[in-house]
Amino acid sequence: MDAHKQLTIGLFGFGVVGEGLYKVLQQTPSLKASIKKVCIKNPGKPRNAPADLFTTDKDVLLNDADINVIVEVIDDSNAAFEIVSTALRNNKSVVSASKKMIAE
């Protein structure tokens, strides 16, 4: 990936780590990275971000040609494996926090 390319991120998970990443990117525009969409499992939970940022449909992120990086910070290793596998098949770069997924 070109070091100067804009990173357009699809984020899976908006817990402590996901929300923390969102805040850092909002506060640091010089990083040339932004979160386009966040996939969550609980749409009724209050969140500190615009409502239109969120979806419960993983395919919205995985099939979006503008998203070039998938960041996965969820607690389900099986779902993480499916997300990462699909993202890689779709030629997206991937960052995963799932040690369990990697180990299995």
DRENKE-466417 format. One record per residue: chain; y, z, x of N, C-alpha, C, O in turn; residue in one letter. Coordinates in pm, whole numbers, plus 50000, padded with zeros to 5 digits. Example, Ala and Ser with C-alpha at 12.3 -4.5 7.8 and 13.67 -1.06 7.14 Angstrom:
<site kette="A" n_north="49431" n_up="50780" n_east="51319" ca_north="49550" ca_up="50780" ca_east="51230" c_north="49670" c_up="50780" c_east="51320" o_north="49668" o_up="50846" o_east="51424" rest="A"/>
<site kette="A" n_north="49775" n_up="50708" n_east="51285" ca_north="49894" ca_up="50714" ca_east="51367" c_north="50003" c_up="50787" c_east="51290" o_north="50114" o_up="50804" o_east="51341" rest="S"/>
***
This chain:
<site kette="A" n_north="49882" n_up="50000" n_east="50085" ca_north="50000" ca_up="50000" ca_east="50000" c_north="50124" c_up="50000" c_east="50090" o_north="50131" o_up="50076" o_east="50186" rest="M"/>
<site kette="A" n_north="50218" n_up="49917" n_east="50058" ca_north="50344" ca_up="49908" ca_east="50131" c_north="50414" c_up="50043" c_east="50129" o_north="50432" o_up="50103" o_east="50023" rest="D"/>
<site kette="A" n_north="50454" n_up="50092" n_east="50246" ca_north="50515" ca_up="50225" ca_east="50258" c_north="50647" c_up="50237" c_east="50182" o_north="50688" o_up="50348" o_east="50149" rest="A"/>
<site kette="A" n_north="50712" n_up="50125" n_east="50154" ca_north="50841" ca_up="50130" ca_east="50086" c_north="50832" c_up="50090" c_east="49939" o_north="50934" o_up="50078" o_east="49871" rest="H"/>
<site kette="A" n_north="50713" n_up="50069" n_east="49891" ca_north="50693" ca_up="50027" ca_east="49753" c_north="50717" c_up="50143" c_east="49657" o_north="50681" o_up="50257" o_east="49685" rest="K"/>
<site kette="A" n_north="50777" n_up="50112" n_east="49544" ca_north="50796" ca_up="50212" ca_east="49438" c_north="50659" c_up="50252" c_east="49384" o_north="50578" o_up="50167" o_east="49350" rest="Q"/>
<site kette="A" n_north="50634" n_up="50382" n_east="49378" ca_north="50510" ca_up="50432" ca_east="49320" c_north="50534" c_up="50460" c_east="49172" o_north="50621" o_up="50540" o_east="49136" rest="L"/>
<site kette="A" n_north="50458" n_up="50395" n_east="49089" ca_north="50464" ca_up="50418" ca_east="48945" c_north="50334" c_up="50488" c_east="48908" o_north="50226" o_up="50429" o_east="48915" rest="T"/>
<site kette="A" n_north="50346" n_up="50614" n_east="48870" ca_north="50231" ca_up="50702" ca_east="48858" c_north="50188" c_up="50721" c_east="48714" o_north="50270" o_up="50737" o_east="48624" rest="I"/>
<site kette="A" n_north="50057" n_up="50717" n_east="48695" ca_north="49994" ca_up="50760" ca_east="48571" c_north="49928" c_up="50893" c_east="48602" o_north="49840" o_up="50901" o_east="48687" rest="G"/>
<site kette="A" n_north="49969" n_up="50998" n_east="48534" ca_north="49924" ca_up="51134" ca_east="48565" c_north="49826" c_up="51182" c_east="48460" o_north="49853" o_up="51174" o_east="48340" rest="L"/>
<site kette="A" n_north="49712" n_up="51231" n_east="48504" ca_north="49614" ca_up="51293" ca_east="48415" c_north="49619" c_up="51443" c_east="48436" o_north="49583" o_up="51493" o_east="48543" rest="F"/>
<site kette="A" n_north="49665" n_up="51515" n_east="48334" ca_north="49677" ca_up="51660" ca_east="48340" c_north="49821" c_up="51704" c_east="48358" o_north="49894" o_up="51649" o_east="48440" rest="G"/>
<site kette="A" n_north="49860" n_up="51803" n_east="48279" ca_north="49997" ca_up="51855" ca_east="48287" c_north="49995" c_up="52007" c_east="48282" o_north="50072" o_up="52070" o_east="48210" rest="F"/>
<site kette="A" n_north="49903" n_up="52064" n_east="48360" ca_north="49900" ca_up="52209" ca_east="48377" c_north="49996" c_up="52248" c_east="48487" o_north="50100" o_up="52184" o_east="48504" rest="G"/>
<site kette="A" n_north="49964" n_up="52350" n_east="48561" ca_north="50052" ca_up="52399" ca_east="48668" c_north="50077" c_up="52290" c_east="48772" o_north="50191" o_up="52265" o_east="48810" rest="V"/>
<site kette="A" n_north="49971" n_up="52226" n_east="48819" ca_north="49985" ca_up="52124" ca_east="48924" c_north="50055" c_up="51999" c_east="48871" o_north="50148" o_up="51948" o_east="48934" rest="V"/>
<site kette="A" n_north="50011" n_up="51949" n_east="48757" ca_north="50072" ca_up="51828" ca_east="48701" c_north="50219" c_up="51845" c_east="48669" o_north="50301" o_up="51759" o_east="48701" rest="G"/>
<site kette="A" n_north="50252" n_up="51957" n_east="48605" ca_north="50393" ca_up="51982" ca_east="48574" c_north="50474" c_up="52003" c_east="48701" o_north="50590" o_up="51961" o_east="48709" rest="E"/>
<site kette="A" n_north="50414" n_up="52067" n_east="48800" ca_north="50483" ca_up="52086" ca_east="48928" c_north="50514" c_up="51953" c_east="48995" o_north="50624" o_up="51934" o_east="49047" rest="G"/>
<site kette="A" n_north="50418" n_up="51861" n_east="48994" ca_north="50442" ca_up="51728" ca_east="49050" c_north="50553" c_up="51658" c_east="48974" o_north="50642" o_up="51597" o_east="49035" rest="L"/>
<site kette="A" n_north="50549" n_up="51665" n_east="48843" ca_north="50653" ca_up="51603" ca_east="48759" c_north="50792" c_up="51656" c_east="48798" o_north="50885" o_up="51578" o_east="48816" rest="Y"/>
<site kette="A" n_north="50805" n_up="51788" n_east="48812" ca_north="50935" ca_up="51848" ca_east="48847" c_north="50982" c_up="51804" c_east="48985" o_north="51099" o_up="51771" o_east="49003" rest="K"/>
<site kette="A" n_north="50891" n_up="51802" n_east="49082" ca_north="50929" ca_up="51760" ca_east="49218" c_north="50979" c_up="51616" c_east="49217" o_north="51081" o_up="51586" o_east="49279" rest="V"/>
<site kette="A" n_north="50909" n_up="51529" n_east="49147" ca_north="50951" ca_up="51388" ca_east="49142" c_north="51083" c_up="51371" c_east="49068" o_north="51163" o_up="51285" o_east="49105" rest="L"/>
<site kette="A" n_north="51107" n_up="51450" n_east="48965" ca_north="51234" ca_up="51444" ca_east="48892" c_north="51350" c_up="51488" c_east="48982" o_north="51461" o_up="51436" o_east="48971" rest="Q"/>
<site kette="A" n_north="51324" n_up="51584" n_east="49069" ca_north="51429" ca_up="51641" ca_east="49154" c_north="51446" c_up="51568" c_east="49286" o_north="51538" o_up="51599" o_east="49362" rest="Q"/>
<site kette="A" n_north="51358" n_up="51472" n_east="49316" ca_north="51362" ca_up="51405" ca_east="49446" c_north="51353" c_up="51254" c_east="49429" o_north="51250" o_up="51194" o_east="49459" rest="T"/>
<site kette="A" n_north="51461" n_up="51191" n_east="49380" ca_north="51456" ca_up="51046" ca_east="49357" c_north="51436" c_up="50964" c_east="49485" o_north="51393" o_up="50849" o_east="49478" rest="P"/>
<site kette="A" n_north="51467" n_up="51021" n_east="49600" ca_north="51451" ca_up="50947" ca_east="49725" c_north="51304" c_up="50920" c_east="49759" o_north="51275" o_up="50841" o_east="49849" rest="S"/>
<site kette="A" n_north="51211" n_up="50984" n_east="49689" ca_north="51069" ca_up="50963" ca_east="49715" c_north="51019" c_up="50827" c_east="49666" o_north="50908" o_up="50786" o_east="49701" rest="L"/>
<site kette="A" n_north="51098" n_up="50758" n_east="49586" ca_north="51058" ca_up="50628" ca_east="49530" c_north="50926" c_up="50639" c_east="49454" o_north="50838" o_up="50555" o_east="49468" rest="K"/>
<site kette="A" n_north="50916" n_up="50743" n_east="49373" ca_north="50797" ca_up="50764" ca_east="49292" c_north="50839" c_up="50821" c_east="49157" o_north="50926" o_up="50908" o_east="49149" rest="A"/>
<site kette="A" n_north="50777" n_up="50771" n_east="49052" ca_north="50808" ca_up="50822" ca_east="48919" c_north="50681" c_up="50823" c_east="48835" o_north="50589" o_up="50744" o_east="48857" rest="S"/>
<site kette="A" n_north="50678" n_up="50914" n_east="48739" ca_north="50565" ca_up="50923" ca_east="48648" c_north="50599" c_up="50844" c_east="48523" o_north="50695" o_up="50876" o_east="48453" rest="I"/>
<site kette="A" n_north="50521" n_up="50741" n_east="48496" ca_north="50545" ca_up="50657" ca_east="48378" c_north="50482" c_up="50717" c_east="48253" o_north="50541" o_up="50712" o_east="48145" rest="K"/>
<site kette="A" n_north="50362" n_up="50775" n_east="48267" ca_north="50290" ca_up="50826" ca_east="48151" c_north="50198" c_up="50939" c_east="48197" o_north="50148" o_up="50939" o_east="48309" rest="K"/>
<site kette="A" n_north="50176" n_up="51035" n_east="48105" ca_north="50087" ca_up="51149" ca_east="48133" c_north="49982" c_up="51154" c_east="48023" o_north="50016" o_up="51154" o_east="47904" rest="V"/>
<site kette="A" n_north="49857" n_up="51159" n_east="48062" ca_north="49748" ca_up="51173" ca_east="47966" c_north="49710" c_up="51321" c_east="47958" o_north="49683" o_up="51385" o_east="48060" rest="C"/>
<site kette="A" n_north="49709" n_up="51373" n_east="47837" ca_north="49680" ca_up="51515" ca_east="47813" c_north="49569" c_up="51527" c_east="47710" o_north="49540" o_up="51432" o_east="47637" rest="I"/>
<site kette="A" n_north="49505" n_up="51645" n_east="47706" ca_north="49399" ca_up="51664" ca_east="47606" c_north="49447" c_up="51741" c_east="47484" o_north="49383" o_up="51734" o_east="47379" rest="K"/>
<site kette="A" n_north="49556" n_up="51814" n_east="47495" ca_north="49605" ca_up="51896" ca_east="47384" c_north="49749" c_up="51855" c_east="47348" o_north="49844" o_up="51909" o_east="47405" rest="N"/>
<site kette="A" n_north="49765" n_up="51762" n_east="47254" ca_north="49899" ca_up="51713" ca_east="47222" c_north="49988" c_up="51816" c_east="47152" o_north="50110" o_up="51798" o_east="47148" rest="P"/>
<site kette="A" n_north="49931" n_up="51921" n_east="47097" ca_north="50011" ca_up="52021" ca_east="47026" c_north="50074" c_up="52126" c_east="47115" o_north="50158" o_up="52203" o_east="47069" rest="G"/>
<site kette="A" n_north="50035" n_up="52129" n_east="47241" ca_north="50088" ca_up="52229" ca_east="47334" c_north="50232" c_up="52195" c_east="47372" o_north="50262" o_up="52080" o_east="47405" rest="K"/>
<site kette="A" n_north="50322" n_up="52295" n_east="47367" ca_north="50462" ca_up="52267" ca_east="47407" c_north="50471" c_up="52234" c_east="47557" o_north="50403" o_up="52295" o_east="47639" rest="P"/>
<site kette="A" n_north="50554" n_up="52137" n_east="47590" ca_north="50567" ca_up="52093" ca_east="47729" c_north="50715" c_up="52073" c_east="47763" o_north="50798" o_up="52046" o_east="47676" rest="R"/>
<site kette="A" n_north="50744" n_up="52088" n_east="47892" ca_north="50882" ca_up="52075" ca_east="47940" c_north="50908" c_up="51934" c_east="47992" o_north="50943" o_up="51915" o_east="48109" rest="N"/>
<site kette="A" n_north="50890" n_up="51836" n_east="47905" ca_north="50915" ca_up="51696" ca_east="47939" c_north="50929" c_up="51620" c_east="47808" o_north="50885" o_up="51668" o_east="47703" rest="A"/>
<site kette="A" n_north="50988" n_up="51501" n_east="47812" ca_north="51005" ca_up="51423" ca_east="47689" c_north="50871" c_up="51391" c_east="47622" o_north="50775" o_up="51355" o_east="47690" rest="P"/>
<site kette="A" n_north="50866" n_up="51403" n_east="47491" ca_north="50741" ca_up="51382" ca_east="47416" c_north="50684" c_up="51242" c_east="47435" o_north="50562" o_up="51224" o_east="47434" rest="A"/>
<site kette="A" n_north="50771" n_up="51141" n_east="47453" ca_north="50721" ca_up="51004" ca_east="47467" c_north="50654" c_up="50978" c_east="47602" o_north="50600" o_up="50870" o_east="47624" rest="D"/>
<site kette="A" n_north="50659" n_up="51075" n_east="47692" ca_north="50591" ca_up="51064" ca_east="47820" c_north="50440" c_up="51082" c_east="47805" o_north="50363" o_up="51038" o_east="47891" rest="L"/>
<site kette="A" n_north="50397" n_up="51146" n_east="47697" ca_north="50258" ca_up="51189" ca_east="47682" c_north="50176" c_up="51100" c_east="47590" o_north="50227" o_up="51040" o_east="47495" rest="F"/>
<site kette="A" n_north="50047" n_up="51094" n_east="47621" ca_north="49948" ca_up="51026" ca_east="47538" c_north="49815" c_up="51100" c_east="47551" o_north="49794" o_up="51175" o_east="47647" rest="T"/>
<site kette="A" n_north="49728" n_up="51079" n_east="47456" ca_north="49592" ca_up="51132" ca_east="47468" c_north="49492" c_up="51020" c_east="47497" o_north="49372" o_up="51044" o_east="47506" rest="T"/>
<site kette="A" n_north="49541" n_up="50898" n_east="47510" ca_north="49456" ca_up="50781" ca_east="47533" c_north="49457" c_up="50742" c_east="47680" o_north="49556" o_up="50688" o_east="47730" rest="D"/>
<site kette="A" n_north="49348" n_up="50771" n_east="47750" ca_north="49341" ca_up="50743" ca_east="47893" c_north="49360" c_up="50596" c_east="47927" o_north="49410" o_up="50562" o_east="48034" rest="K"/>
<site kette="A" n_north="49320" n_up="50508" n_east="47836" ca_north="49332" ca_up="50364" ca_east="47862" c_north="49476" c_up="50317" c_east="47869" o_north="49505" o_up="50214" o_east="47931" rest="D"/>
<site kette="A" n_north="49567" n_up="50389" n_east="47806" ca_north="49709" ca_up="50354" ca_east="47815" c_north="49752" c_up="50356" c_east="47962" o_north="49828" o_up="50268" o_east="48005" rest="V"/>
<site kette="A" n_north="49705" n_up="50453" n_east="48038" ca_north="49740" ca_up="50462" ca_east="48180" c_north="49656" c_up="50368" c_east="48264" o_north="49707" o_up="50296" o_east="48350" rest="L"/>
<site kette="A" n_north="49525" n_up="50369" n_east="48240" ca_north="49433" ca_up="50293" ca_east="48325" c_north="49450" c_up="50142" c_east="48313" o_north="49416" o_up="50069" o_east="48406" rest="L"/>
<site kette="A" n_north="49501" n_up="50095" n_east="48200" ca_north="49517" ca_up="49950" ca_east="48180" c_north="49661" c_up="49902" c_east="48192" o_north="49689" o_up="49784" o_east="48169" rest="N"/>
<site kette="A" n_north="49752" n_up="49990" n_east="48229" ca_north="49893" ca_up="49954" ca_east="48243" c_north="49914" c_up="49889" c_east="48380" o_north="49899" o_up="49956" o_east="48483" rest="D"/>
<site kette="A" n_north="49948" n_up="49762" n_east="48382" ca_north="49966" ca_up="49690" ca_east="48508" c_north="50081" c_up="49744" c_east="48591" o_north="50082" o_up="49725" o_east="48713" rest="A"/>
<site kette="A" n_north="50179" n_up="49810" n_east="48530" ca_north="50292" ca_up="49865" ca_east="48604" c_north="50255" c_up="49992" c_east="48680" o_north="50320" o_up="50026" o_east="48779" rest="D"/>
<site kette="A" n_north="50153" n_up="50062" n_east="48635" ca_north="50110" ca_up="50185" ca_east="48703" c_north="50023" c_up="50146" c_east="48821" o_north="49918" o_up="50084" o_east="48805" rest="I"/>
<site kette="A" n_north="50069" n_up="50182" n_east="48943" ca_north="49994" ca_up="50146" ca_east="49062" c_north="49926" c_up="50264" c_east="49130" o_north="49851" o_up="50247" o_east="49226" rest="N"/>
<site kette="A" n_north="49950" n_up="50385" n_east="49079" ca_north="49885" ca_up="50505" ca_east="49133" c_north="49841" c_up="50593" c_east="49017" o_north="49919" o_up="50619" o_east="48925" rest="V"/>
<site kette="A" n_north="49717" n_up="50637" n_east="49022" ca_north="49667" ca_up="50735" ca_east="48926" c_north="49652" c_up="50867" c_east="48999" o_north="49588" o_up="50875" o_east="49103" rest="I"/>
<site kette="A" n_north="49713" n_up="50971" n_east="48943" ca_north="49698" ca_up="51107" ca_east="48996" c_north="49620" c_up="51187" c_east="48893" o_north="49661" o_up="51196" o_east="48777" rest="V"/>
<site kette="A" n_north="49509" n_up="51244" n_east="48935" ca_north="49419" ca_up="51316" ca_east="48846" c_north="49416" c_up="51463" c_east="48885" o_north="49372" o_up="51497" o_east="48995" rest="E"/>
<site kette="A" n_north="49462" n_up="51549" n_east="48795" ca_north="49462" ca_up="51694" ca_east="48821" c_north="49408" c_up="51768" c_east="48698" o_north="49472" o_up="51859" o_east="48644" rest="V"/>
<site kette="A" n_north="49288" n_up="51726" n_east="48655" ca_north="49227" ca_up="51788" ca_east="48537" c_north="49111" c_up="51877" c_east="48580" o_north="49068" o_up="51874" o_east="48695" rest="I"/>
<site kette="A" n_north="49060" n_up="51957" n_east="48486" ca_north="48955" ca_up="52053" ca_east="48520" c_north="48814" c_up="52010" c_east="48479" o_north="48721" o_up="52090" o_east="48485" rest="D"/>
<site kette="A" n_north="48797" n_up="51886" n_east="48439" ca_north="48668" ca_up="51835" ca_east="48396" c_north="48620" c_up="51731" c_east="48498" o_north="48672" o_up="51619" o_east="48501" rest="D"/>
<site kette="A" n_north="48522" n_up="51767" n_east="48581" ca_north="48480" ca_up="51678" ca_east="48689" c_north="48415" c_up="51549" c_east="48638" o_north="48429" o_up="51445" o_east="48702" rest="S"/>
<site kette="A" n_north="48346" n_up="51554" n_east="48525" ca_north="48286" ca_up="51432" ca_east="48470" c_north="48394" c_up="51335" c_east="48422" o_north="48387" o_up="51215" o_east="48450" rest="N"/>
<site kette="A" n_north="48492" n_up="51387" n_east="48350" ca_north="48603" ca_up="51302" ca_east="48305" c_north="48682" c_up="51250" c_east="48425" o_north="48725" o_up="51135" o_east="48426" rest="A"/>
<site kette="A" n_north="48699" n_up="51335" n_east="48527" ca_north="48771" ca_up="51294" ca_east="48648" c_north="48699" c_up="51177" c_east="48715" o_north="48763" o_up="51082" o_east="48760" rest="A"/>
<site kette="A" n_north="48566" n_up="51184" n_east="48721" ca_north="48489" ca_up="51076" ca_east="48781" c_north="48511" c_up="50945" c_east="48706" o_north="48531" o_up="50840" o_east="48769" rest="F"/>
<site kette="A" n_north="48508" n_up="50949" n_east="48575" ca_north="48530" ca_up="50829" ca_east="48494" c_north="48670" c_up="50773" c_east="48515" o_north="48688" o_up="50652" o_east="48528" rest="E"/>
<site kette="A" n_north="48769" n_up="50861" n_east="48519" ca_north="48908" ca_up="50819" ca_east="48540" c_north="48924" c_up="50753" c_east="48676" o_north="48980" o_up="50644" o_east="48687" rest="I"/>
<site kette="A" n_north="48875" n_up="50819" n_east="48780" ca_north="48888" ca_up="50768" ca_east="48917" c_north="48813" c_up="50636" c_east="48932" o_north="48865" o_up="50541" o_east="48990" rest="V"/>
<site kette="A" n_north="48691" n_up="50629" n_east="48880" ca_north="48611" ca_up="50506" ca_east="48890" c_north="48682" c_up="50389" c_east="48823" o_north="48690" o_up="50280" o_east="48880" rest="S"/>
<site kette="A" n_north="48731" n_up="50411" n_east="48703" ca_north="48801" ca_up="50304" ca_east="48631" c_north="48928" c_up="50263" c_east="48703" o_north="48958" o_up="50145" o_east="48714" rest="T"/>
<site kette="A" n_north="49003" n_up="50361" n_east="48751" ca_north="49127" ca_up="50330" ca_east="48823" c_north="49099" c_up="50245" c_east="48947" o_north="49170" o_up="50148" o_east="48973" rest="A"/>
<site kette="A" n_north="48997" n_up="50281" n_east="49022" ca_north="48963" ca_up="50204" ca_east="49142" c_north="48918" c_up="50063" c_east="49106" o_north="48954" o_up="49967" o_east="49174" rest="L"/>
<site kette="A" n_north="48840" n_up="50049" n_east="49000" ca_north="48798" ca_up="49915" ca_east="48955" c_north="48919" c_up="49832" c_east="48911" o_north="48917" o_up="49709" o_east="48920" rest="R"/>
<site kette="A" n_north="49023" n_up="49899" n_east="48865" ca_north="49146" ca_up="49830" ca_east="48823" c_north="49246" c_up="49814" c_east="48937" o_north="49363" o_up="49784" o_east="48914" rest="N"/>
<site kette="A" n_north="49199" n_up="49834" n_east="49059" ca_north="49280" ca_up="49816" ca_east="49181" c_north="49401" c_up="49908" c_east="49188" o_north="49506" o_up="49868" o_east="49239" rest="N"/>
<site kette="A" n_north="49386" n_up="50029" n_east="49139" ca_north="49493" ca_up="50128" ca_east="49148" c_north="49460" c_up="50226" c_east="49261" o_north="49343" o_up="50256" o_east="49285" rest="K"/>
<site kette="A" n_north="49561" n_up="50275" n_east="49327" ca_north="49541" ca_up="50383" ca_east="49423" c_north="49517" c_up="50511" c_east="49344" o_north="49565" o_up="50525" o_east="49232" rest="S"/>
<site kette="A" n_north="49443" n_up="50604" n_east="49404" ca_north="49404" ca_up="50726" ca_east="49333" c_north="49427" c_up="50848" c_east="49420" o_north="49400" o_up="50847" o_east="49540" rest="V"/>
<site kette="A" n_north="49479" n_up="50953" n_east="49357" ca_north="49487" ca_up="51086" ca_east="49417" c_north="49416" c_up="51179" c_east="49321" o_north="49449" o_up="51183" o_east="49202" rest="V"/>
<site kette="A" n_north="49319" n_up="51254" n_east="49372" ca_north="49243" ca_up="51345" ca_east="49286" c_north="49242" c_up="51485" c_east="49344" o_north="49231" o_up="51503" o_east="49465" rest="S"/>
<site kette="A" n_north="49255" n_up="51584" n_east="49256" ca_north="49247" ca_up="51723" ca_east="49298" c_north="49108" c_up="51781" c_east="49272" o_north="49087" o_up="51901" o_east="49290" rest="A"/>
<site kette="A" n_north="49014" n_up="51697" n_east="49231" ca_north="48883" ca_up="51744" ca_east="49188" c_north="48784" c_up="51749" c_east="49304" o_north="48717" o_up="51650" o_east="49333" rest="S"/>
<site kette="A" n_north="48775" n_up="51863" n_east="49369" ca_north="48677" ca_up="51880" ca_east="49477" c_north="48536" c_up="51873" c_east="49421" o_north="48446" o_up="51818" o_east="49485" rest="K"/>
<site kette="A" n_north="48515" n_up="51927" n_east="49302" ca_north="48383" ca_up="51926" ca_east="49241" c_north="48336" c_up="51783" c_east="49213" o_north="48220" o_up="51751" o_east="49235" rest="K"/>
<site kette="A" n_north="48426" n_up="51698" n_east="49167" ca_north="48391" ca_up="51559" ca_east="49141" c_north="48346" c_up="51491" c_east="49269" o_north="48248" o_up="51417" o_east="49270" rest="M"/>
<site kette="A" n_north="48417" n_up="51514" n_east="49377" ca_north="48385" ca_up="51453" ca_east="49506" c_north="48250" c_up="51504" c_east="49556" o_north="48170" o_up="51426" o_east="49608" rest="I"/>
<site kette="A" n_north="48226" n_up="51633" n_east="49540" ca_north="48102" ca_up="51694" ca_east="49589" c_north="47979" c_up="51645" c_east="49513" o_north="47871" o_up="51631" o_east="49570" rest="A"/>
<site kette="A" n_north="47997" n_up="51619" n_east="49384" ca_north="47884" ca_up="51577" ca_east="49303" c_north="47865" c_up="51428" c_east="49314" o_north="47774" o_up="51372" o_east="49253" rest="E"/>
***
